[in-house]
Amino acid sequence: MLLPYTAFVAWAGTRDRPPRWAVRAAIVINLLWAADSALLLAAGPMSPAALGTAFVLAQALVVLGFAVMQWSALRRAEAGATPVCALT
């Protein structure tokens, strides 16, 4: 599941202006990933050690941060703002 998502994000990221639907899809997938990670720890069939729990929570927070940054960039684009960082 991670490889198709990575290919999708890579495709969208190589566009001059990524389609809004693609950015929204990435946001939703990232939010689901973060929520599923927390749910896995709270109600899942496994109980990792303290280090495993910390790792799962850390990666969930990082993915949640990606979703927030993507949402913020989408809002700026919809408002007509110029990109904060341009690589070209």
HTML snippet that shows the backbone in 3Dmol.js (N, CA, C, O; Angstrom):
<script src="https://3Dmol.org/build/3Dmol-min.js"></script>
<div id="view" style="width:600px;height:400px;position:relative"></div>
<script>
const pdb = `
ATOM      1  N   MET A   1       0.817  -1.189   0.000  1.00  0.00           N
ATOM      2  CA  MET A   1       0.000   0.000   0.000  1.00  0.00           C
ATOM      3  C   MET A   1       0.864   1.258   0.000  1.00  0.00           C
ATOM      4  O   MET A   1       0.477   2.282  -0.561  1.00  0.00           O
ATOM      5  N   LEU A   2       2.016   1.178   0.620  1.00  0.00           N
ATOM      6  CA  LEU A   2       2.865   2.360   0.704  1.00  0.00           C
ATOM      7  C   LEU A   2       3.496   2.711  -0.653  1.00  0.00           C
ATOM      8  O   LEU A   2       3.644   3.891  -0.972  1.00  0.00           O
ATOM      9  N   LEU A   3       3.865   1.712  -1.446  1.00  0.00           N
ATOM     10  CA  LEU A   3       4.495   1.993  -2.738  1.00  0.00           C
ATOM     11  C   LEU A   3       3.556   2.686  -3.727  1.00  0.00           C
ATOM     12  O   LEU A   3       3.978   3.643  -4.375  1.00  0.00           O
ATOM     13  N   PRO A   4       2.297   2.246  -3.874  1.00  0.00           N
ATOM     14  CA  PRO A   4       1.397   2.997  -4.761  1.00  0.00           C
ATOM     15  C   PRO A   4       1.171   4.429  -4.274  1.00  0.00           C
ATOM     16  O   PRO A   4       1.099   5.356  -5.081  1.00  0.00           O
ATOM     17  N   TYR A   5       1.059   4.610  -2.964  1.00  0.00           N
ATOM     18  CA  TYR A   5       0.877   5.961  -2.418  1.00  0.00           C
ATOM     19  C   TYR A   5       2.101   6.817  -2.740  1.00  0.00           C
ATOM     20  O   TYR A   5       1.970   7.975  -3.137  1.00  0.00           O
ATOM     21  N   THR A   6       3.284   6.242  -2.566  1.00  0.00           N
ATOM     22  CA  THR A   6       4.517   6.972  -2.849  1.00  0.00           C
ATOM     23  C   THR A   6       4.585   7.358  -4.324  1.00  0.00           C
ATOM     24  O   THR A   6       4.968   8.479  -4.659  1.00  0.00           O
ATOM     25  N   ALA A   7       4.217   6.437  -5.197  1.00  0.00           N
ATOM     26  CA  ALA A   7       4.213   6.734  -6.636  1.00  0.00           C
ATOM     27  C   ALA A   7       3.207   7.843  -6.953  1.00  0.00           C
ATOM     28  O   ALA A   7       3.486   8.727  -7.763  1.00  0.00           O
ATOM     29  N   PHE A   8       2.051   7.791  -6.316  1.00  0.00           N
ATOM     30  CA  PHE A   8       1.021   8.808  -6.522  1.00  0.00           C
ATOM     31  C   PHE A   8       1.511  10.187  -6.079  1.00  0.00           C
ATOM     32  O   PHE A   8       1.346  11.170  -6.802  1.00  0.00           O
ATOM     33  N   VAL A   9       2.109  10.257  -4.899  1.00  0.00           N
ATOM     34  CA  VAL A   9       2.612  11.533  -4.380  1.00  0.00           C
ATOM     35  C   VAL A   9       3.771  12.035  -5.251  1.00  0.00           C
ATOM     36  O   VAL A   9       3.887  13.233  -5.505  1.00  0.00           O
ATOM     37  N   ALA A  10       4.625  11.113  -5.703  1.00  0.00           N
ATOM     38  CA  ALA A  10       5.728  11.516  -6.589  1.00  0.00           C
ATOM     39  C   ALA A  10       5.180  12.084  -7.893  1.00  0.00           C
ATOM     40  O   ALA A  10       5.669  13.098  -8.392  1.00  0.00           O
ATOM     41  N   TRP A  11       4.155  11.420  -8.444  1.00  0.00           N
ATOM     42  CA  TRP A  11       3.546  11.922  -9.678  1.00  0.00           C
ATOM     43  C   TRP A  11       2.973  13.320  -9.449  1.00  0.00           C
ATOM     44  O   TRP A  11       3.229  14.236 -10.232  1.00  0.00           O
ATOM     45  N   ALA A  12       2.204  13.481  -8.382  1.00  0.00           N
ATOM     46  CA  ALA A  12       1.582  14.780  -8.107  1.00  0.00           C
ATOM     47  C   ALA A  12       2.643  15.845  -7.826  1.00  0.00           C
ATOM     48  O   ALA A  12       2.494  16.999  -8.226  1.00  0.00           O
ATOM     49  N   GLY A  13       3.701  15.453  -7.145  1.00  0.00           N
ATOM     50  CA  GLY A  13       4.741  16.405  -6.785  1.00  0.00           C
ATOM     51  C   GLY A  13       5.593  16.870  -7.954  1.00  0.00           C
ATOM     52  O   GLY A  13       6.276  17.889  -7.853  1.00  0.00           O
ATOM     53  N   THR A  14       5.563  16.140  -9.058  1.00  0.00           N
ATOM     54  CA  THR A  14       6.361  16.546 -10.212  1.00  0.00           C
ATOM     55  C   THR A  14       5.580  17.463 -11.157  1.00  0.00           C
ATOM     56  O   THR A  14       6.131  17.937 -12.150  1.00  0.00           O
ATOM     57  N   ARG A  15       4.318  17.713 -10.861  1.00  0.00           N
ATOM     58  CA  ARG A  15       3.515  18.633 -11.681  1.00  0.00           C
ATOM     59  C   ARG A  15       3.876  20.071 -11.306  1.00  0.00           C
ATOM     60  O   ARG A  15       4.227  20.352 -10.159  1.00  0.00           O
ATOM     61  N   ASP A  16       3.788  20.967 -12.271  1.00  0.00           N
ATOM     62  CA  ASP A  16       3.998  22.387 -11.970  1.00  0.00           C
ATOM     63  C   ASP A  16       2.960  22.874 -10.969  1.00  0.00           C
ATOM     64  O   ASP A  16       3.272  23.615 -10.038  1.00  0.00           O
ATOM     65  N   ARG A  17       1.721  22.444 -11.179  1.00  0.00           N
ATOM     66  CA  ARG A  17       0.625  22.754 -10.252  1.00  0.00           C
ATOM     67  C   ARG A  17      -0.114  21.446 -10.010  1.00  0.00           C
ATOM     68  O   ARG A  17      -0.918  21.024 -10.840  1.00  0.00           O
ATOM     69  N   PRO A  18       0.153  20.805  -8.881  1.00  0.00           N
ATOM     70  CA  PRO A  18      -0.531  19.530  -8.620  1.00  0.00           C
ATOM     71  C   PRO A  18      -2.049  19.727  -8.608  1.00  0.00           C
ATOM     72  O   PRO A  18      -2.542  20.733  -8.098  1.00  0.00           O
ATOM     73  N   PRO A  19      -2.782  18.772  -9.168  1.00  0.00           N
ATOM     74  CA  PRO A  19      -4.242  18.893  -9.151  1.00  0.00           C
ATOM     75  C   PRO A  19      -4.751  18.951  -7.709  1.00  0.00           C
ATOM     76  O   PRO A  19      -4.243  18.248  -6.836  1.00  0.00           O
ATOM     77  N   ARG A  20      -5.736  19.774  -7.475  1.00  0.00           N
ATOM     78  CA  ARG A  20      -6.279  19.919  -6.119  1.00  0.00           C
ATOM     79  C   ARG A  20      -6.805  18.593  -5.585  1.00  0.00           C
ATOM     80  O   ARG A  20      -6.658  18.297  -4.399  1.00  0.00           O
ATOM     81  N   TRP A  21      -7.420  17.792  -6.460  1.00  0.00           N
ATOM     82  CA  TRP A  21      -7.949  16.503  -6.006  1.00  0.00           C
ATOM     83  C   TRP A  21      -6.815  15.604  -5.521  1.00  0.00           C
ATOM     84  O   TRP A  21      -7.000  14.821  -4.590  1.00  0.00           O
ATOM     85  N   ALA A  22      -5.635  15.714  -6.151  1.00  0.00           N
ATOM     86  CA  ALA A  22      -4.504  14.885  -5.743  1.00  0.00           C
ATOM     87  C   ALA A  22      -3.986  15.315  -4.373  1.00  0.00           C
ATOM     88  O   ALA A  22      -3.635  14.477  -3.542  1.00  0.00           O
ATOM     89  N   VAL A  23      -3.941  16.618  -4.146  1.00  0.00           N
ATOM     90  CA  VAL A  23      -3.498  17.117  -2.840  1.00  0.00           C
ATOM     91  C   VAL A  23      -4.507  16.722  -1.764  1.00  0.00           C
ATOM     92  O   VAL A  23      -4.129  16.303  -0.670  1.00  0.00           O
ATOM     93  N   ARG A  24      -5.797  16.860  -2.085  1.00  0.00           N
ATOM     94  CA  ARG A  24      -6.827  16.454  -1.113  1.00  0.00           C
ATOM     95  C   ARG A  24      -6.736  14.964  -0.801  1.00  0.00           C
ATOM     96  O   ARG A  24      -6.880  14.557   0.352  1.00  0.00           O
ATOM     97  N   ALA A  25      -6.497  14.156  -1.824  1.00  0.00           N
ATOM     98  CA  ALA A  25      -6.368  12.717  -1.607  1.00  0.00           C
ATOM     99  C   ALA A  25      -5.176  12.409  -0.698  1.00  0.00           C
ATOM    100  O   ALA A  25      -5.278  11.569   0.196  1.00  0.00           O
ATOM    101  N   ALA A  26      -4.062  13.076  -0.922  1.00  0.00           N
ATOM    102  CA  ALA A  26      -2.884  12.860  -0.075  1.00  0.00           C
ATOM    103  C   ALA A  26      -3.169  13.273   1.370  1.00  0.00           C
ATOM    104  O   ALA A  26      -2.735  12.602   2.306  1.00  0.00           O
ATOM    105  N   ILE A  27      -3.893  14.369   1.548  1.00  0.00           N
ATOM    106  CA  ILE A  27      -4.252  14.826   2.901  1.00  0.00           C
ATOM    107  C   ILE A  27      -5.112  13.776   3.593  1.00  0.00           C
ATOM    108  O   ILE A  27      -4.850  13.417   4.741  1.00  0.00           O
ATOM    109  N   VAL A  28      -6.125  13.287   2.908  1.00  0.00           N
ATOM    110  CA  VAL A  28      -7.027  12.291   3.503  1.00  0.00           C
ATOM    111  C   VAL A  28      -6.276  11.013   3.849  1.00  0.00           C
ATOM    112  O   VAL A  28      -6.466  10.447   4.926  1.00  0.00           O
ATOM    113  N   ILE A  29      -5.428  10.563   2.943  1.00  0.00           N
ATOM    114  CA  ILE A  29      -4.663   9.335   3.211  1.00  0.00           C
ATOM    115  C   ILE A  29      -3.735   9.527   4.403  1.00  0.00           C
ATOM    116  O   ILE A  29      -3.610   8.635   5.242  1.00  0.00           O
ATOM    117  N   ASN A  30      -3.086  10.678   4.484  1.00  0.00           N
ATOM    118  CA  ASN A  30      -2.202  10.934   5.626  1.00  0.00           C
ATOM    119  C   ASN A  30      -2.985  11.000   6.941  1.00  0.00           C
ATOM    120  O   ASN A  30      -2.530  10.484   7.961  1.00  0.00           O
ATOM    121  N   LEU A  31      -4.151  11.628   6.916  1.00  0.00           N
ATOM    122  CA  LEU A  31      -4.976  11.678   8.132  1.00  0.00           C
ATOM    123  C   LEU A  31      -5.423  10.279   8.548  1.00  0.00           C
ATOM    124  O   LEU A  31      -5.423   9.946   9.733  1.00  0.00           O
ATOM    125  N   LEU A  32      -5.803   9.464   7.565  1.00  0.00           N
ATOM    126  CA  LEU A  32      -6.197   8.093   7.872  1.00  0.00           C
ATOM    127  C   LEU A  32      -5.032   7.287   8.440  1.00  0.00           C
ATOM    128  O   LEU A  32      -5.205   6.499   9.369  1.00  0.00           O
ATOM    129  N   TRP A  33      -3.855   7.491   7.877  1.00  0.00           N
ATOM    130  CA  TRP A  33      -2.667   6.775   8.363  1.00  0.00           C
ATOM    131  C   TRP A  33      -2.392   7.136   9.825  1.00  0.00           C
ATOM    132  O   TRP A  33      -2.147   6.256  10.651  1.00  0.00           O
ATOM    133  N   ALA A  34      -2.433   8.419  10.137  1.00  0.00           N
ATOM    134  CA  ALA A  34      -2.169   8.858  11.514  1.00  0.00           C
ATOM    135  C   ALA A  34      -3.237   8.324  12.464  1.00  0.00           C
ATOM    136  O   ALA A  34      -2.916   7.860  13.558  1.00  0.00           O
ATOM    137  N   ALA A  35      -4.495   8.385  12.056  1.00  0.00           N
ATOM    138  CA  ALA A  35      -5.579   7.887  12.910  1.00  0.00           C
ATOM    139  C   ALA A  35      -5.482   6.376  13.086  1.00  0.00           C
ATOM    140  O   ALA A  35      -5.677   5.869  14.190  1.00  0.00           O
ATOM    141  N   ASP A  36      -5.183   5.659  12.016  1.00  0.00           N
ATOM    142  CA  ASP A  36      -5.052   4.204  12.110  1.00  0.00           C
ATOM    143  C   ASP A  36      -3.889   3.800  13.004  1.00  0.00           C
ATOM    144  O   ASP A  36      -3.967   2.798  13.715  1.00  0.00           O
ATOM    145  N   SER A  37      -2.822   4.568  12.970  1.00  0.00           N
ATOM    146  CA  SER A  37      -1.676   4.266  13.835  1.00  0.00           C
ATOM    147  C   SER A  37      -2.071   4.383  15.304  1.00  0.00           C
ATOM    148  O   SER A  37      -1.738   3.520  16.117  1.00  0.00           O
ATOM    149  N   ALA A  38      -2.783   5.456  15.636  1.00  0.00           N
ATOM    150  CA  ALA A  38      -3.228   5.640  17.019  1.00  0.00           C
ATOM    151  C   ALA A  38      -4.240   4.561  17.403  1.00  0.00           C
ATOM    152  O   ALA A  38      -4.209   4.035  18.516  1.00  0.00           O
ATOM    153  N   LEU A  39      -5.131   4.242  16.476  1.00  0.00           N
ATOM    154  CA  LEU A  39      -6.128   3.200  16.738  1.00  0.00           C
ATOM    155  C   LEU A  39      -5.484   1.837  16.933  1.00  0.00           C
ATOM    156  O   LEU A  39      -5.933   1.044  17.760  1.00  0.00           O
ATOM    157  N   LEU A  40      -4.447   1.570  16.181  1.00  0.00           N
ATOM    158  CA  LEU A  40      -3.725   0.306  16.312  1.00  0.00           C
ATOM    159  C   LEU A  40      -3.167   0.146  17.715  1.00  0.00           C
ATOM    160  O   LEU A  40      -3.209  -0.942  18.289  1.00  0.00           O
ATOM    161  N   LEU A  41      -2.652   1.222  18.256  1.00  0.00           N
ATOM    162  CA  LEU A  41      -2.106   1.160  19.614  1.00  0.00           C
ATOM    163  C   LEU A  41      -3.210   1.067  20.656  1.00  0.00           C
ATOM    164  O   LEU A  41      -3.063   0.364  21.656  1.00  0.00           O
ATOM    165  N   ALA A  42      -4.309   1.767  20.430  1.00  0.00           N
ATOM    166  CA  ALA A  42      -5.380   1.825  21.424  1.00  0.00           C
ATOM    167  C   ALA A  42      -6.230   0.561  21.445  1.00  0.00           C
ATOM    168  O   ALA A  42      -6.604   0.078  22.514  1.00  0.00           O
ATOM    169  N   ALA A  43      -6.533   0.029  20.274  1.00  0.00           N
ATOM    170  CA  ALA A  43      -7.484  -1.086  20.239  1.00  0.00           C
ATOM    171  C   ALA A  43      -7.014  -2.235  19.363  1.00  0.00           C
ATOM    172  O   ALA A  43      -7.783  -3.154  19.080  1.00  0.00           O
ATOM    173  N   GLY A  44      -5.777  -2.194  18.937  1.00  0.00           N
ATOM    174  CA  GLY A  44      -5.281  -3.208  18.015  1.00  0.00           C
ATOM    175  C   GLY A  44      -4.932  -4.518  18.689  1.00  0.00           C
ATOM    176  O   GLY A  44      -4.913  -4.619  19.915  1.00  0.00           O
ATOM    177  N   PRO A  45      -4.658  -5.514  17.874  1.00  0.00           N
ATOM    178  CA  PRO A  45      -4.357  -6.839  18.387  1.00  0.00           C
ATOM    179  C   PRO A  45      -2.941  -6.979  18.924  1.00  0.00           C
ATOM    180  O   PRO A  45      -2.560  -8.052  19.391  1.00  0.00           O
ATOM    181  N   MET A  46      -2.171  -5.925  18.864  1.00  0.00           N
ATOM    182  CA  MET A  46      -0.789  -6.012  19.325  1.00  0.00           C
ATOM    183  C   MET A  46      -0.523  -5.017  20.439  1.00  0.00           C
ATOM    184  O   MET A  46      -1.202  -3.997  20.564  1.00  0.00           O
ATOM    185  N   SER A  47       0.469  -5.333  21.235  1.00  0.00           N
ATOM    186  CA  SER A  47       0.868  -4.409  22.298  1.00  0.00           C
ATOM    187  C   SER A  47       2.396  -4.303  22.277  1.00  0.00           C
ATOM    188  O   SER A  47       3.092  -5.086  22.923  1.00  0.00           O
ATOM    189  N   PRO A  48       2.903  -3.327  21.529  1.00  0.00           N
ATOM    190  CA  PRO A  48       4.351  -3.189  21.412  1.00  0.00           C
ATOM    191  C   PRO A  48       4.980  -2.722  22.723  1.00  0.00           C
ATOM    192  O   PRO A  48       4.307  -2.211  23.619  1.00  0.00           O
ATOM    193  N   ALA A  49       6.275  -2.915  22.799  1.00  0.00           N
ATOM    194  CA  ALA A  49       7.041  -2.422  23.949  1.00  0.00           C
ATOM    195  C   ALA A  49       7.043  -0.890  23.914  1.00  0.00           C
ATOM    196  O   ALA A  49       6.541  -0.282  22.969  1.00  0.00           O
ATOM    197  N   ALA A  50       7.599  -0.291  24.931  1.00  0.00           N
ATOM    198  CA  ALA A  50       7.604   1.170  25.037  1.00  0.00           C
ATOM    199  C   ALA A  50       8.267   1.830  23.828  1.00  0.00           C
ATOM    200  O   ALA A  50       7.771   2.835  23.319  1.00  0.00           O
ATOM    201  N   LEU A  51       9.375   1.272  23.374  1.00  0.00           N
ATOM    202  CA  LEU A  51      10.067   1.849  22.219  1.00  0.00           C
ATOM    203  C   LEU A  51       9.217   1.723  20.954  1.00  0.00           C
ATOM    204  O   LEU A  51       9.181   2.649  20.144  1.00  0.00           O
ATOM    205  N   GLY A  52       8.543   0.610  20.778  1.00  0.00           N
ATOM    206  CA  GLY A  52       7.658   0.424  19.627  1.00  0.00           C
ATOM    207  C   GLY A  52       6.491   1.394  19.663  1.00  0.00           C
ATOM    208  O   GLY A  52       6.116   1.970  18.643  1.00  0.00           O
ATOM    209  N   THR A  53       5.921   1.569  20.850  1.00  0.00           N
ATOM    210  CA  THR A  53       4.817   2.529  21.003  1.00  0.00           C
ATOM    211  C   THR A  53       5.286   3.939  20.668  1.00  0.00           C
ATOM    212  O   THR A  53       4.596   4.684  19.971  1.00  0.00           O
ATOM    213  N   ALA A  54       6.458   4.297  21.166  1.00  0.00           N
ATOM    214  CA  ALA A  54       7.001   5.632  20.889  1.00  0.00           C
ATOM    215  C   ALA A  54       7.239   5.822  19.395  1.00  0.00           C
ATOM    216  O   ALA A  54       6.981   6.897  18.853  1.00  0.00           O
ATOM    217  N   PHE A  55       7.733   4.777  18.732  1.00  0.00           N
ATOM    218  CA  PHE A  55       7.989   4.874  17.299  1.00  0.00           C
ATOM    219  C   PHE A  55       6.687   5.069  16.522  1.00  0.00           C
ATOM    220  O   PHE A  55       6.612   5.930  15.646  1.00  0.00           O
ATOM    221  N   VAL A  56       5.674   4.284  16.834  1.00  0.00           N
ATOM    222  CA  VAL A  56       4.396   4.387  16.134  1.00  0.00           C
ATOM    223  C   VAL A  56       3.783   5.770  16.359  1.00  0.00           C
ATOM    224  O   VAL A  56       3.265   6.381  15.424  1.00  0.00           O
ATOM    225  N   LEU A  57       3.841   6.254  17.578  1.00  0.00           N
ATOM    226  CA  LEU A  57       3.299   7.590  17.864  1.00  0.00           C
ATOM    227  C   LEU A  57       4.092   8.685  17.150  1.00  0.00           C
ATOM    228  O   LEU A  57       3.517   9.644  16.635  1.00  0.00           O
ATOM    229  N   ALA A  58       5.420   8.531  17.124  1.00  0.00           N
ATOM    230  CA  ALA A  58       6.255   9.536  16.453  1.00  0.00           C
ATOM    231  C   ALA A  58       5.955   9.587  14.961  1.00  0.00           C
ATOM    232  O   ALA A  58       5.810  10.668  14.391  1.00  0.00           O
ATOM    233  N   GLN A  59       5.861   8.409  14.320  1.00  0.00           N
ATOM    234  CA  GLN A  59       5.583   8.434  12.879  1.00  0.00           C
ATOM    235  C   GLN A  59       4.173   8.930  12.608  1.00  0.00           C
ATOM    236  O   GLN A  59       3.937   9.559  11.576  1.00  0.00           O
ATOM    237  N   ALA A  60       3.225   8.666  13.506  1.00  0.00           N
ATOM    238  CA  ALA A  60       1.866   9.185  13.331  1.00  0.00           C
ATOM    239  C   ALA A  60       1.869  10.710  13.414  1.00  0.00           C
ATOM    240  O   ALA A  60       1.166  11.374  12.651  1.00  0.00           O
ATOM    241  N   LEU A  61       2.649  11.263  14.327  1.00  0.00           N
ATOM    242  CA  LEU A  61       2.735  12.720  14.450  1.00  0.00           C
ATOM    243  C   LEU A  61       3.407  13.347  13.229  1.00  0.00           C
ATOM    244  O   LEU A  61       2.997  14.416  12.777  1.00  0.00           O
ATOM    245  N   VAL A  62       4.434  12.688  12.697  1.00  0.00           N
ATOM    246  CA  VAL A  62       5.104  13.200  11.495  1.00  0.00           C
ATOM    247  C   VAL A  62       4.139  13.194  10.319  1.00  0.00           C
ATOM    248  O   VAL A  62       4.062  14.174   9.579  1.00  0.00           O
ATOM    249  N   VAL A  63       3.401  12.102  10.139  1.00  0.00           N
ATOM    250  CA  VAL A  63       2.442  12.006   9.038  1.00  0.00           C
ATOM    251  C   VAL A  63       1.324  13.041   9.225  1.00  0.00           C
ATOM    252  O   VAL A  63       0.869  13.648   8.255  1.00  0.00           O
ATOM    253  N   LEU A  64       0.889  13.235  10.461  1.00  0.00           N
ATOM    254  CA  LEU A  64      -0.108  14.269  10.739  1.00  0.00           C
ATOM    255  C   LEU A  64       0.448  15.648  10.378  1.00  0.00           C
ATOM    256  O   LEU A  64      -0.274  16.491   9.847  1.00  0.00           O
ATOM    257  N   GLY A  65       1.717  15.872  10.665  1.00  0.00           N
ATOM    258  CA  GLY A  65       2.360  17.134  10.274  1.00  0.00           C
ATOM    259  C   GLY A  65       2.382  17.323   8.768  1.00  0.00           C
ATOM    260  O   GLY A  65       2.173  18.433   8.278  1.00  0.00           O
ATOM    261  N   PHE A  66       2.635  16.233   8.019  1.00  0.00           N
ATOM    262  CA  PHE A  66       2.583  16.314   6.557  1.00  0.00           C
ATOM    263  C   PHE A  66       1.188  16.746   6.106  1.00  0.00           C
ATOM    264  O   PHE A  66       1.051  17.610   5.240  1.00  0.00           O
ATOM    265  N   ALA A  67       0.159  16.146   6.694  1.00  0.00           N
ATOM    266  CA  ALA A  67      -1.218  16.475   6.320  1.00  0.00           C
ATOM    267  C   ALA A  67      -1.515  17.943   6.599  1.00  0.00           C
ATOM    268  O   ALA A  67      -2.155  18.609   5.784  1.00  0.00           O
ATOM    269  N   VAL A  68      -1.066  18.447   7.722  1.00  0.00           N
ATOM    270  CA  VAL A  68      -1.293  19.854   8.077  1.00  0.00           C
ATOM    271  C   VAL A  68      -0.578  20.771   7.087  1.00  0.00           C
ATOM    272  O   VAL A  68      -1.145  21.772   6.649  1.00  0.00           O
ATOM    273  N   MET A  69       0.656  20.439   6.735  1.00  0.00           N
ATOM    274  CA  MET A  69       1.392  21.267   5.780  1.00  0.00           C
ATOM    275  C   MET A  69       0.748  21.221   4.397  1.00  0.00           C
ATOM    276  O   MET A  69       0.674  22.242   3.713  1.00  0.00           O
ATOM    277  N   GLN A  70       0.279  20.038   3.981  1.00  0.00           N
ATOM    278  CA  GLN A  70      -0.392  19.926   2.690  1.00  0.00           C
ATOM    279  C   GLN A  70      -1.685  20.730   2.687  1.00  0.00           C
ATOM    280  O   GLN A  70      -1.994  21.417   1.713  1.00  0.00           O
ATOM    281  N   TRP A  71      -2.430  20.644   3.766  1.00  0.00           N
ATOM    282  CA  TRP A  71      -3.682  21.400   3.870  1.00  0.00           C
ATOM    283  C   TRP A  71      -3.402  22.903   3.823  1.00  0.00           C
ATOM    284  O   TRP A  71      -4.107  23.657   3.152  1.00  0.00           O
ATOM    285  N   SER A  72      -2.368  23.323   4.544  1.00  0.00           N
ATOM    286  CA  SER A  72      -2.009  24.741   4.553  1.00  0.00           C
ATOM    287  C   SER A  72      -1.608  25.211   3.155  1.00  0.00           C
ATOM    288  O   SER A  72      -2.011  26.292   2.727  1.00  0.00           O
ATOM    289  N   ALA A  73      -0.821  24.411   2.443  1.00  0.00           N
ATOM    290  CA  ALA A  73      -0.413  24.771   1.086  1.00  0.00           C
ATOM    291  C   ALA A  73      -1.616  24.821   0.145  1.00  0.00           C
ATOM    292  O   ALA A  73      -1.697  25.697  -0.716  1.00  0.00           O
ATOM    293  N   LEU A  74      -2.544  23.887   0.309  1.00  0.00           N
ATOM    294  CA  LEU A  74      -3.748  23.883  -0.525  1.00  0.00           C
ATOM    295  C   LEU A  74      -4.578  25.131  -0.268  1.00  0.00           C
ATOM    296  O   LEU A  74      -5.074  25.749  -1.210  1.00  0.00           O
ATOM    297  N   ARG A  75      -4.734  25.508   0.997  1.00  0.00           N
ATOM    298  CA  ARG A  75      -5.504  26.716   1.332  1.00  0.00           C
ATOM    299  C   ARG A  75      -4.843  27.961   0.735  1.00  0.00           C
ATOM    300  O   ARG A  75      -5.521  28.845   0.211  1.00  0.00           O
ATOM    301  N   ARG A  76      -3.514  28.018   0.822  1.00  0.00           N
ATOM    302  CA  ARG A  76      -2.802  29.164   0.243  1.00  0.00           C
ATOM    303  C   ARG A  76      -2.990  29.212  -1.269  1.00  0.00           C
ATOM    304  O   ARG A  76      -3.181  30.285  -1.842  1.00  0.00           O
ATOM    305  N   ALA A  77      -2.937  28.048  -1.913  1.00  0.00           N
ATOM    306  CA  ALA A  77      -3.102  27.990  -3.368  1.00  0.00           C
ATOM    307  C   ALA A  77      -4.522  28.399  -3.761  1.00  0.00           C
ATOM    308  O   ALA A  77      -4.718  29.100  -4.753  1.00  0.00           O
ATOM    309  N   GLU A  78      -5.491  27.966  -2.995  1.00  0.00           N
ATOM    310  CA  GLU A  78      -6.871  28.324  -3.302  1.00  0.00           C
ATOM    311  C   GLU A  78      -7.129  29.816  -3.080  1.00  0.00           C
ATOM    312  O   GLU A  78      -8.009  30.401  -3.713  1.00  0.00           O
ATOM    313  N   ALA A  79      -6.357  30.425  -2.177  1.00  0.00           N
ATOM    314  CA  ALA A  79      -6.509  31.853  -1.922  1.00  0.00           C
ATOM    315  C   ALA A  79      -5.710  32.683  -2.938  1.00  0.00           C
ATOM    316  O   ALA A  79      -5.784  33.912  -2.934  1.00  0.00           O
ATOM    317  N   GLY A  80      -4.948  32.005  -3.806  1.00  0.00           N
ATOM    318  CA  GLY A  80      -4.183  32.708  -4.825  1.00  0.00           C
ATOM    319  C   GLY A  80      -2.837  33.187  -4.354  1.00  0.00           C
ATOM    320  O   GLY A  80      -2.208  34.008  -5.022  1.00  0.00           O
ATOM    321  N   ALA A  81      -2.378  32.698  -3.223  1.00  0.00           N
ATOM    322  CA  ALA A  81      -1.068  33.119  -2.701  1.00  0.00           C
ATOM    323  C   ALA A  81       0.049  32.482  -3.518  1.00  0.00           C
ATOM    324  O   ALA A  81      -0.130  31.419  -4.114  1.00  0.00           O
ATOM    325  N   THR A  82       1.186  33.133  -3.538  1.00  0.00           N
ATOM    326  CA  THR A  82       2.333  32.584  -4.225  1.00  0.00           C
ATOM    327  C   THR A  82       2.995  31.521  -3.350  1.00  0.00           C
ATOM    328  O   THR A  82       2.905  31.586  -2.124  1.00  0.00           O
ATOM    329  N   PRO A  83       3.656  30.547  -3.967  1.00  0.00           N
ATOM    330  CA  PRO A  83       4.312  29.491  -3.175  1.00  0.00           C
ATOM    331  C   PRO A  83       5.367  30.079  -2.244  1.00  0.00           C
ATOM    332  O   PRO A  83       6.018  31.071  -2.569  1.00  0.00           O
ATOM    333  N   VAL A  84       5.518  29.465  -1.108  1.00  0.00           N
ATOM    334  CA  VAL A  84       6.539  29.897  -0.148  1.00  0.00           C
ATOM    335  C   VAL A  84       7.921  29.537  -0.646  1.00  0.00           C
ATOM    336  O   VAL A  84       8.873  30.299  -0.475  1.00  0.00           O
ATOM    337  N   CYS A  85       8.028  28.383  -1.259  1.00  0.00           N
ATOM    338  CA  CYS A  85       9.335  27.898  -1.740  1.00  0.00           C
ATOM    339  C   CYS A  85       9.157  27.368  -3.157  1.00  0.00           C
ATOM    340  O   CYS A  85       8.279  26.543  -3.410  1.00  0.00           O
ATOM    341  N   ALA A  86       9.969  27.828  -4.056  1.00  0.00           N
ATOM    342  CA  ALA A  86       9.933  27.320  -5.421  1.00  0.00           C
ATOM    343  C   ALA A  86      11.305  26.764  -5.768  1.00  0.00           C
ATOM    344  O   ALA A  86      12.322  27.402  -5.495  1.00  0.00           O
ATOM    345  N   LEU A  87      11.341  25.592  -6.360  1.00  0.00           N
ATOM    346  CA  LEU A  87      12.606  24.956  -6.687  1.00  0.00           C
ATOM    347  C   LEU A  87      13.116  25.338  -8.075  1.00  0.00           C
ATOM    348  O   LEU A  87      14.231  24.974  -8.449  1.00  0.00           O
ATOM    349  N   THR A  88      12.313  26.064  -8.833  1.00  0.00           N
ATOM    350  CA  THR A  88      12.743  26.417 -10.181  1.00  0.00           C
ATOM    351  C   THR A  88      13.335  27.790 -10.233  1.00  0.00           C
ATOM    352  O   THR A  88      13.750  28.244 -11.299  1.00  0.00           O
TER     353      THR A  88
END
`;
const viewer = $3Dmol.createViewer("view");
viewer.addModel(pdb, "pdb");
viewer.setStyle({}, {cartoon: {color: "spectrum"}});
viewer.zoomTo();
viewer.render();
</script>
